[in-house]
Structure formats: structure tokens, C-alpha cells
């Protein structure tokens, strides 16, 4: 009888121990479940917060700068919109990227100023030339259309003018991922056809206010610096024409500093109003 009683006590104690362990495990499981539910709710709330802050297509839209300047279609000068600084000049570099354009871009980048690089198609025919153009663009400089072969547009047929302009836009887009926003006709000679094509391609037409670096007497560093900075045609909003030339490349830093020394600000090209 005593043995049976002892066995019953042992079984009772063992059962209580198992129940306590079972209750402990159940409590632990309940706590884990609560933690998991809380974590899930927090995660869902966080995702909802992110979803609300993103566009429906789940892409981040880059912020565009509000334009502060426009190009005057008659004088080709840079005009302020509203209260923007009037004492500015615009730098443009034609016939790029031949030999010095990338070095010029690096100089401007170092100086913290912008310029529009107007390119010719025959300078970006090869893969190596294309890489140079891509580097200029990646440095933050806009690429303008200066036609494929730099021919006199007035001497070409309508179809030839179309090929000169649009084929270059196609080539530039293939290289840098976007089409040019500015158009400059070779020798500044626009036609009715080129105007229509530029409008259809959503490019701002742009000639210039003054430039000198193709004139023999200004084909040295000192000469081109002096005439660019002290030209009688210098005024607020001047649209400055330069080229991918050795003497212009050599003088570029001095030209920029010369304008800044006179109190002129170099226009940020991202602030110029475009058609797209």
C-alpha cells in the first residue's frame, strides 16, 4: 500500500512538472507570436509609409531646377526670368569633341561653372570619340546639336537638312541617353527648314552674341583672353561663342576668371528654359 501511494505521489509530481513546462512553453509561444505580430504590423506600417511617399510606378522622380533664364530668339542673349541676376554671360563651345573639349570640360568643372558643348556628328563616329562625349556629359555639361557634318544648311535639300540634324540627335541619344535640348546651325545660318526641325525636335535655337577664336589675330592664349573679356560687345546676358581649339583651351580659365573679375556670373546652363 505504501509503495502504491509513493508511486502515485511521484506520478502526480511528474504530471505537475509537465503541466508547468507545458504552460511555460505555451506562454513562450504566445509571447513569440505577439512579438511576431507586432513586428509584422510595424513592417506593414513602414511599407505603407514608403508606398505613400513614392509615385505609383515606384520610381523616384528627380527634382528639376526652375528655369531662371531664356534665350532671346532675336538677339540670342540670355534674358533673366523674374528677378534673376542680370549680370551674367553664357559660355558655349562649338565643334566638340574634337581635340580639346574634354580638357575644357574638366577645366570648367574645376572652376565650378557650366557651358553648352555643341557637337558635330563626324567627331563622335567612333567608339573612342563616343566615350569622350559621354565623359563630357557625365561631368554635368549639356550637349547641343551642331549638325552632323557642319555643312551650310542653305545649300542642302530639305531631306539632307533633316538627316544632318535628326541623325545627330539619334547618335547623341544613343551615347548619353538623352537628346540635345539646344540647336546651333553651322555658321549661324538657319533656314526655314532647320527652324521647323528644331521645333519638332524640341530644341531651343541658339546663335551667339560674339566670338573671335577663329580669327587669325586672336589665335593665341593672350589675344583671345583679352578680346573675349574686354570686347565692346560684352553686355549683360552675352552669349559667348568659343570653339574646341588649342588657344581657346589654353585661355579658358583666364577667360572665366576675367568675366568673374568684372562681376559677371557664368550662367548655370541647367537654369535655361528649354522646350521639353
Secondary structure per residue as TSV (DSSP state, phi and psi in degrees):
chain	resnum	aa	ss	phi	psi
A	1	X	-	360.0	-44.8
A	2	X	H	-62.5	-37.9
A	3	X	H	-64.4	-42.8
A	4	X	H	-64.1	-41.4
A	5	X	H	-63.4	-40.0
A	6	X	H	-63.8	-43.1
A	7	X	H	-62.2	-42.5
A	8	X	H	-63.1	-39.9
A	9	X	H	-63.4	-43.7
A	10	X	H	-61.0	-45.3
A	11	X	H	-63.3	-38.7
A	12	X	H	-64.9	-44.6
A	13	X	H	-63.9	-40.9
A	14	X	H	-63.0	-41.1
A	15	X	H	-65.4	-41.5
A	16	X	H	-63.8	-39.9
A	17	X	H	-62.0	-43.6
A	18	X	H	-64.2	-38.9
A	19	X	H	-65.1	-42.0
A	20	X	H	-62.9	-40.8
A	21	X	H	-65.2	-40.4
A	22	X	H	-64.5	-45.8
A	23	X	H	-61.7	-39.2
A	24	X	H	-62.7	-43.4
A	25	X	H	-66.9	-38.7
A	26	X	H	-65.3	-39.7
A	27	X	H	-65.0	-42.4
A	28	X	H	-62.1	-43.4
A	29	X	H	-63.0	-39.9
A	30	X	H	-62.9	-42.9
A	31	X	H	-64.2	-43.0
A	32	X	H	-60.2	-43.6
A	33	X	H	-62.2	-42.1
A	34	X	H	-62.7	-43.5
A	35	X	H	-61.8	-44.1
A	36	X	H	-63.0	-41.3
A	37	X	H	-63.8	-41.1
A	38	X	H	-63.5	-43.4
A	39	X	H	-63.1	-40.7
A	40	X	H	-63.1	-43.6
A	41	X	H	-62.5	-43.4
A	42	X	H	-62.9	-41.2
A	43	X	H	-63.2	-44.4
A	44	X	H	-62.8	-40.9
A	45	X	H	-64.0	-40.1
A	46	X	H	-64.6	-42.6
A	47	X	H	-64.0	-41.2
A	48	X	H	-61.5	-38.7
A	49	X	H	-64.5	-42.3
A	50	X	H	-65.5	-44.1
A	51	X	H	-60.0	-38.1
A	52	X	H	-69.1	-27.9
A	53	X	H	-86.4	-12.1
A	54	X	S	-103.1	154.4
A	55	X	-	-64.1	167.8
A	56	X	T	-62.8	-29.3
A	57	X	T	-84.6	4.9
A	58	X	-	63.7	28.6
A	59	X	-	-112.7	149.6
A	60	X	-	-90.1	123.6
A	61	X	-	-90.5	126.5
A	62	X	-	-73.1	146.7
A	63	X	-	-82.4	125.4
A	64	X	-	-89.2	142.3
A	65	X	-	-74.2	139.7
A	66	X	-	-70.7	126.1
A	67	X	-	-63.9	137.2
A	68	X	-	-115.1	-8.2
A	69	X	E	-139.4	156.5
A	70	X	E	-135.6	159.1
A	71	X	E	-93.8	124.4
A	72	X	-	-71.6	120.2
A	73	X	T	-72.8	-5.8
A	74	X	T	-103.2	-49.8
A	75	X	T	-93.8	-16.8
A	76	X	-	68.0	11.1
A	77	X	-	-78.2	162.8
A	78	X	E	-91.5	120.5
A	79	X	E	-108.7	136.5
A	80	X	E	-72.4	146.4
A	81	X	-	-101.9	121.0
A	82	X	T	72.0	-130.5
A	83	X	T	-99.2	20.8
A	84	X	-	-63.5	153.9
A	85	X	-	-55.7	128.7
A	86	X	S	-85.8	-27.2
A	87	X	S	-85.7	76.1
A	88	X	E	-132.8	160.5
A	89	X	E	-135.3	152.1
A	90	X	E	-109.9	130.9
A	91	X	E	-95.2	130.5
A	92	X	E	-133.9	144.9
A	93	X	E	-129.8	118.1
A	94	X	E	-95.9	167.2
A	95	X	E	60.1	38.6
A	96	X	E	-99.7	161.4
A	97	X	T	-97.6	98.7
A	98	X	S	-81.6	-87.6
A	99	X	S	-117.6	-28.9
A	100	X	S	-120.9	-1.6
A	101	X	H	-59.4	-42.7
A	102	X	H	-65.6	-40.0
A	103	X	H	-65.1	-38.0
A	104	X	H	-65.4	-40.6
A	105	X	H	-62.8	-41.5
A	106	X	H	-65.7	-37.0
A	107	X	H	-63.3	-46.3
A	108	X	H	-64.7	-39.5
A	109	X	H	-61.4	-43.3
A	110	X	H	-62.6	-37.3
A	111	X	H	-80.7	-11.3
A	112	X	T	76.9	31.5
A	113	X	-	-128.2	164.7
A	114	X	-	-114.0	160.6
A	115	X	-	-153.3	157.5
A	116	X	E	-95.6	128.4
A	117	X	E	-99.7	110.5
A	118	X	E	-89.9	120.8
A	119	X	E	-106.4	152.3
A	120	X	-	-105.9	141.1
A	121	X	G	-61.9	-33.9
A	122	X	G	-72.9	-4.6
A	123	X	G	-97.8	-1.2
A	124	X	S	-130.4	32.5
A	125	X	S	-75.5	-35.2
A	126	X	S	-95.6	166.2
A	127	X	H	-66.0	-36.1
A	128	X	H	-65.5	-42.1
A	129	X	H	-65.9	-37.7
A	130	X	H	-62.5	-38.2
A	131	X	H	-63.6	-37.7
A	132	X	H	-64.1	-45.0
A	133	X	H	-60.3	-42.9
A	134	X	H	-61.9	-39.3
A	135	X	H	-64.1	-41.9
A	136	X	H	-62.2	-45.1
A	137	X	H	-63.2	-43.0
A	138	X	H	-66.8	-20.4
A	139	X	T	-76.8	-8.5
A	140	X	T	106.9	14.5
A	141	X	-	-102.3	133.2
A	142	X	-	-70.2	146.2
A	143	X	E	-106.1	122.6
A	144	X	E	-102.4	161.5
A	145	X	E	-93.9	123.1
A	146	X	-	-122.2	25.5
A	147	X	-	72.0	164.3
A	148	X	S	-74.3	-46.2
A	149	X	S	-117.5	5.1
A	150	X	-	59.7	44.2
A	151	X	-	-92.9	162.1
A	152	X	-	-70.3	112.0
A	153	X	G	-62.5	-33.2
A	154	X	G	-64.9	-18.3
A	155	X	G	-93.3	-0.1
A	156	X	S	-106.7	156.4
A	157	X	-	-73.6	171.3
A	158	X	H	-61.3	-42.5
A	159	X	H	-66.2	-37.9
A	160	X	H	-67.1	-39.1
A	161	X	H	-64.0	-40.1
A	162	X	H	-60.2	-46.5
A	163	X	H	-63.5	-42.0
A	164	X	H	-58.0	-38.5
A	165	X	H	-91.4	-52.1
A	166	X	H	-73.4	-37.2
A	167	X	H	-64.1	-32.2
A	168	X	H	-70.1	-40.8
A	169	X	H	-58.7	-41.8
A	170	X	H	-61.7	-44.2
A	171	X	H	-65.5	-44.5
A	172	X	H	-62.4	-43.3
A	173	X	H	-61.7	-38.1
A	174	X	H	-64.0	-32.6
A	175	X	H	-84.6	-46.8
A	176	X	H	-108.9	-8.5
A	177	X	S	90.5	4.1
A	178	X	S	-151.2	156.0
A	179	X	-	-89.5	150.6
A	180	X	-	-59.5	145.9
A	181	X	S	-103.9	-7.9
A	182	X	E	-129.3	145.9
A	183	X	E	-128.6	133.1
A	184	X	-	-130.7	118.8
A	185	X	-	-71.7	145.0
A	186	X	G	-57.4	135.4
A	187	X	G	62.8	11.0
A	188	X	G	71.0	17.6
A	189	X	-	-97.5	91.8
A	190	X	-	-86.3	155.4
A	191	X	-	-125.5	168.7
A	192	X	H	-60.3	-37.1
A	193	X	H	-66.6	-46.9
A	194	X	H	-63.9	-34.4
A	195	X	H	-64.2	-42.9
A	196	X	H	-66.1	-41.7
A	197	X	H	-65.2	-43.5
A	198	X	H	-60.6	-41.8
A	199	X	H	-64.9	-42.2
A	200	X	H	-65.6	-34.4
A	201	X	T	-84.6	3.2
A	202	X	T	58.5	46.7
A	203	X	-	-112.4	137.2
A	204	X	E	-75.4	127.3
A	205	X	E	-77.8	143.6
A	206	X	-	-153.2	116.7
A	207	X	-	-96.5	-128.3
A	208	X	-	-158.1	168.8
A	209	X	S	-90.4	-50.4
A	210	X	E	-159.7	162.0
A	211	X	E	-169.9	157.5
A	212	X	-	-141.8	-9.8
A	213	X	T	-73.2	0.8
A	214	X	T	-97.4	-7.7
A	215	X	S	-82.9	127.1
A	216	X	G	-50.2	-40.7
A	217	X	G	-69.9	-11.3
A	218	X	G	-112.1	19.2
A	219	X	-	-94.1	53.2
A	220	X	S	-148.4	159.0
A	221	X	H	-57.5	-50.4
A	222	X	H	-68.2	-40.9
A	223	X	H	-66.6	-44.1
A	224	X	H	-72.3	-32.4
A	225	X	H	-63.7	-48.7
A	226	X	H	-60.1	-47.4
A	227	X	H	-73.6	-34.7
A	228	X	H	-67.2	-42.7
A	229	X	H	-79.2	-28.5
A	230	X	S	-118.2	24.4
A	231	X	-	-62.1	143.3
A	232	X	T	-67.0	-12.6
A	233	X	T	-93.7	1.4
A	234	X	-	-69.6	128.9
A	235	X	-	-156.9	172.2
A	236	X	T	-57.1	128.9
A	237	X	T	84.4	12.2
A	238	X	E	-59.3	135.0
A	239	X	E	-102.5	106.2
A	240	X	E	-96.4	124.3
A	241	X	E	-96.7	123.0
A	242	X	E	-133.7	170.2
A	243	X	E	-131.8	165.1
A	244	X	S	-74.9	78.6
A	245	X	-	-130.4	154.3
A	246	X	H	-61.6	-48.4
A	247	X	H	-66.5	-33.1
A	248	X	H	-71.1	-39.6
A	249	X	H	-60.7	-45.1
A	250	X	H	-62.9	-32.9
A	251	X	H	-93.9	-8.9
A	252	X	H	-55.4	-47.1
A	253	X	H	-62.6	-41.1
A	254	X	H	-67.2	-36.1
A	255	X	H	-63.1	-47.2
A	256	X	H	-60.8	-47.8
A	257	X	H	-65.1	-32.1
A	258	X	H	-63.8	-45.1
A	259	X	H	-64.4	-44.5
A	260	X	H	-63.7	-34.5
A	261	X	H	-65.4	-24.8
A	262	X	T	-90.3	3.7
A	263	X	T	90.8	9.6
A	264	X	-	-88.6	142.2
A	265	X	E	-100.6	136.5
A	266	X	E	-79.2	124.2
A	267	X	-	-62.6	133.6
A	268	X	-	-73.3	115.2
A	269	X	G	-62.9	-21.3
A	270	X	G	-71.6	-11.2
A	271	X	G	-99.2	6.3
A	272	X	B	-89.1	131.7
A	273	X	-	-65.9	129.5
A	274	X	-	-115.8	179.1
A	275	X	-	-92.5	-6.3
A	276	X	-	-129.2	360.0
